[in-house]
Amino acid sequence: MPPHCDSKDGPVVKAAMRALAASSVDLVLPYVPADAEDEVRMAFEKTVAASSAGPQAVEVAEEWFFETVVRLHRAGEGAAFTGLKPAGLGHGQVVPLAERAIDSGDVEELVRMLTSALEDEIRGKFARVMKLKAHSDGPVVEAREWVEAMLGFQVWSHKTHQCITSDPLHDHGSMGRKD
């Protein structure tokens, strides 16, 4: 997964910013597992209290709050927290398209991009397999290359199908929820 949930411009930090701006911790709680809510509430209260201590204290407190929320979010995914990543890191094409689809309610651009990318990959991998098929019976070195390409294509196809048909919540981490 590209940097996203753990970046300063990712959805978790954006939710934490909204929570602070609205003085409502409930806006960030959906991003952490239920068993982490108390820690987030405590961090939120301390961060809000720091607002009267001056701009430097606010900056430090907010950064700590963001790190706390992201750390607990990542733990809910079963992933390690490796620090808050800076804003502006590339997420590739897909994450921004998915975000735009959610914001606009229109998924067509994302569908076109993913469909095109999938078709290009299938055709490219298949063309390589078919090129090597002429050597499927030997000599051994070329036959081995054919077998690797052929089996690789089959396994890749299987894994791609599994990915397409999987539950994104399950793969992203259940954040303590039971399916």
Residue, then its C-alpha position, 0 to 999 in steps of 0.5 A: m500500500p502506498p503511503h496514505c493512511d499514515s501521511k499528513d494529507g491522508p484520511v486519518v489525519k484529515a479526520a483528526m484535523r476536522a475533529l480538532a477544528a469542530s471540537s468533536v472527537d467523534l469525527v476521528l473515532p471511526y478511524v480507530p478500533a473501538d478498544a482504542e477510543d479511550e486513548v484517542r479521547m485522552a489524547f484529544e482532551k490533552t491536545v485541546a487543553a494545549s491550545s491555551a499554551g501558545p502556538q508552539a505548544v499547539e503545534v507539538a500537541e497536534e502533531w502528537f495527536f495525529e501520530t497517536v490517531v495514526r498509530l492506533h489506526r495502523a494497529g487496527e489494521g494489524a500494521a506497524f506504525t512507522g511514523l507520520k509521513p509528510a504530505g504530498l507523497g505520491h500515492g500513484q494514480v489509483v488512490p486519488l482517483a478512488e478519493r475523487a470517485i467517493d467525493s464526486g459520487d462518480v466512479e467512471e474515471l476509476v473504472r476506465m483507468l483500472t479496466s485499461a491497466l488490467e487489460d494492458e497487463i493481461r495482454g502483455k503477460f499473455a503475449r510473453v507466454m504465447k511467444l515462449k510457447a514455441h519452446s515448450d518442448g525444449p531445449v530445456v533452458e527455453a522450455r523452463e522459461w516457458v514454464e515459468a512464464m506460463l505458470g506465472f501467468q496462471v498464478w498472477s491471473h488467480k491472485t488478480h481475481q482473488c484481489i478483485t473479488s476480496d473484501p477490502l475491509h478484510d484486507h485493509g484490517s478490520m479495526g477490531r470489528k468482527d465479520 
